[in-house]
Amino acid sequence: MNQLRFGLLILSTLTLFSCGFNKVDPITFGFIPASEIEEVEIVADSLCKELSNQTGIEIRAFVAPDYSSLIEAMRTRHVDIAWLAPMSFIEAEVEIKQTPLLTSVRQGKPFFYSAIFTRTDSGIKTVEDLKGKRIGWTDPTSTAGRIFPEYELRKLGINPVTYFREIKYVGGHDRAVKAVLNGDVDAAASFSNDTINVDNAWHQFLKEKDQIEKIRPILYTRPIPGDVISISTQVYNIRQHDAEKLKKAIVELSLTPTGKRLIKKLNRTDALAPVQPEMYETVREAAKYVLGQNYR
């Protein structure tokens, strides 16, 4: 009897050891809220659940309050893979060597634009009319919400610090739209997927036609390369098989009705494509112009 108990104990120990040894560690997927954080958390959780089902790997969602927090979470290994804005991607490269996996595609193109917009009844029709007005940026390092529109202004010889009466950081892209609509600022900047005033932040965040018609763009920037799904190279080297498996699953999921709905709600993205790293040279140039930093 004692021998039987001893044998069962050994078998149980070996079984536990084997299970622990073969267990695949979870992967934490980081996101930044382009709109209300509670909504993004719900959608991110749903996306990660779908990816977990496809890969057999536990994928956990982490929604950071801002760009800097997401980069710090990657640096401290609290986040393994992240959906980064273009500016966040080149910032993250300075702190952590990155391996980009996929880029966002909107309207069939791996790039988008930023637009400075105002109310149609503001009397502001050109950039020159903005002098002495209040401008709203979303975040100090937001690609479309500050870096590229300020880059365009500086290329025109305009220093925003002296040109505007006030510069306000309003938060997410939805808040930039609401700040203009409500008159909290005279103009603001956000993303646009075209330069013909059809698919942009105010069309996406405002539900009523009469509200949308109260907004008009006065400046579009040059093309901005798409957002990046990126993983730290250290994590990639350790978990290359899992990273490639997850990359494949993301693309496959994005082709399904459920996946299309989730990535559209999460990142205003239509599809995903392989990354062309050279595209991000324009982001580095814009960042150097605006922030005075060399992201290389």
N, C-alpha and C positions, 0 to 999 in steps of 0.2 A: 504493500500500500504506500509506504514512504517513497519507494522507488518510482511508483506511478505518479505521486504528487510532485516529486522532483522533476520527473520527465515533463509533466504538464507545465511546471513553472518555467523550465528551460524553453519549451516550445512557445509559451506565451511571450517570454522575453524576446526571443528571436523574431516573433511575429511583429511585436511592437517596434523593435529596432528596424525591421525591414520596412514597415509602413512609414516610419519617420525618415528613413534613408531615401525612399522613393518619392516622398512628398514634394510636389512642385510648389515653390514659394509663390505667393501672390505677386502680381504686378500692379503698381499704383499708377494710374493714368491721371495726369493733371490738366486742368482746364482753367480758363480765365473767363469770368462772366462778361459777355458783351451786352447783356441786358440784366434784368433783376436776378440776383444771385440764387434766390430760392427756386426760380424756374430752371436755371441752368443746372442746379444740383439734381433736380428731378430727371431732366433729360440725360445728364451725364450718367446717372445711376442706371437708367434704362439702356443706354448705349453699352455700358460696361457689362451689364447682365447679358445682353445679346452676344457680346464678344466672348464672355466666359463660356456660354453655351457652345459656341463654335469652336473654341480652342481647347476646352478642357482645363484651362488655366484660370484661377480666380483673378479677375480683373477688378480692382477697386477704383472708384472715382474720388478725386480730390479737387475741389473747386477753390482756387485761391482768391483772396479779395482784390488783388491787384497783380500787375506784371512782376514787380520786384519780389513779391512773396512767392510766386511760382518758381522763379529762378532760384531763390534761396532754398525752396523745398527740393529742387533738383540737386543743388550743391550739397545739401546735407543728407541726400539719399532717402528723403521721405517720399519723393516722387521719382519713378523710374523712367517714365515716358510722358511727354507733354505736348499739348496742342498749343503752339506758340505763335504769337503775332510776329511778323517779319522783324520788327525792331527787337522784340524779346529774344528772338532766335540769335541775332548777332550779339546781343548783350550776353546771353547765356554762354556763347562760345568763348567769351573772355574768361568767364569763371570756370566753365566745365567744357572740356572738349566734346563736341556734339557729333552724332551720326544722324543726319536727316533721313527720314524714311519716306515721307509723302508730303505733297503740297496741295493746297486747296485749289479747286477749279470752280470758277463762277462764269456762267453763260458761255461755257466751252473754252474759257481762257484761264491760264494759270496766273492771272494778275487781276487787279482791281484798281480803283482810284480813291482819292479823297476829294471831298467837295467842301468848300466854305459856302454856307447858305444863310439866308435871312428870311424875315417875313416879307411877303409881297407888298404889304402896306407900310414898310419901314422907310421907304424913300431911298433905300440903299440898292443901287443897281450895278455898281462897279467896285473894285477894290479901293479906288480912290475915295469913294463915298464912306469907306470904313474908318477913315482918319478921325481920331478922337472918340471912337465908339467903343463899346464893350464887346470883347471876343470871348468865346467859351471854348477851351480845349478840354478833352475828356480826361487825359492823364498825362503827366510830364513826359512819359516815354511811349505814348500811344502812336503807332505808325500812322494811322489815318486820322486820329483825333488830335494830333499835334505836329509830329515830326515832318511829314510830307507837306502839309499846308504851310507850315512856317518856312520850310525849305523854299517853296515857290515864292512866298512873300520876300524872303531875303534875296532870292535871285532877281527880284524886281527892284531891289535896293531899299526894301522896307525893313526897318528894325521894329518888330512887334512891341518891344519894351517901351519905345518912345512913341510909336505910331498910335497905339490904342490907349484909351483913357483907363481901361481896366482889363486885366486878363484873369479869367476865372477858370479853375479846374472843376468841372461839373460832375465828373464820374463817368459812368458808362455811356455808350453811344445813344441809348434810348433817352438818357437824361440830357444829352446835348440837344436832341430834337425838342424835348419838352421845354428846355431852357429858352430856346428861341421862340417856340410857340407861345409860351407864357410871358415873354417879354423880360425874362431875367437877364438875358444878354441880347445884344443887337444882332450878333451873328455867332455861328459856331462851325465846327468842322466834324465830319464823320465820313464813313465809308460810302462809296457809290460803285455799283457794278457796271455802270455805263456813263457816258457823258451826254446823254440825251434826256435826262430827268425822267427815267422810267423805273429803274430798279436801284433804290438807294435807301439810306437809313430812314428818311421820313416816310417813304412809301411802305417800309416794312414795319415801323413801330407805330404809326398812326393808323387808326382803323376807319376813321370817317373821311369821306371824300372831301368835304368842305375844309377839314383840318389840313389835309395834304395840299390842297390848293392854296393854302396860306403860306406855304414855304416855297422858296425858289433859290436855286444855286446861282452864285455869282463868280465862282472860280473852280475849275477842276485841275487836279494835279496831273503830273505825268504818271504812267502806269506804275503800280506797286506790286511786286511779286507776292504770290499768295502766302497764306499762313502755313506753318510747317509743323508736321507731326515729327518730333525729334526725340532721340534717346541719347543719354550720355554715352560716350564711347566706352567708358569703363564698364557700364552696365551691359552695353551691347557685346563687348568682348566676353563677358562672363556668361551671358544668356543669349547668344546669337541665334540659336535655334528657336527659342521662345519669341524673340523679337521679330524674326522673319515670319514666324507662324502668326503672330499678332498682326503684322503688316498685311499679310495675305488676307486675314480674316476681316480687317477693316475695309479693304478694297471690295471684297466679296459682299460684305454687309451693305456697303454703300450702293450696290447695284440692286438691292431689294427694296420694295416699297417701304418697309419698316425702317431700314437703314437710311434711305433717302430722306424720310421724314425727320429722323433723329438728327442727322448731320446738318440738315437745313435749319432746324430749330436751334441747334447748339452753336453753329458757327456761320450761318448764312452761306453754307457751302453746297454746291450742286453735286460735286464729284471730287475724286482724289486722283492724283497722278504722281509719277516719279519726280523727284526733286532735281532741278538744275541749279547747282550751287552758285554758278556764275551770275545768276539773276540777282543775287542779293548784294552785289557790288553797289547798285544804286541806293540801297538802304544804308550801306556803310558811308557812302558819300553824303547822303542827306543827314545822317547822324553827326558826321563830322562838321558839317555846315551849321547845324542847329545847336548841338550840344558841345561842340569843340573837342570831341573825343574821337580817337582813332580806334575803331573796332576791328583790329586785324590780329 
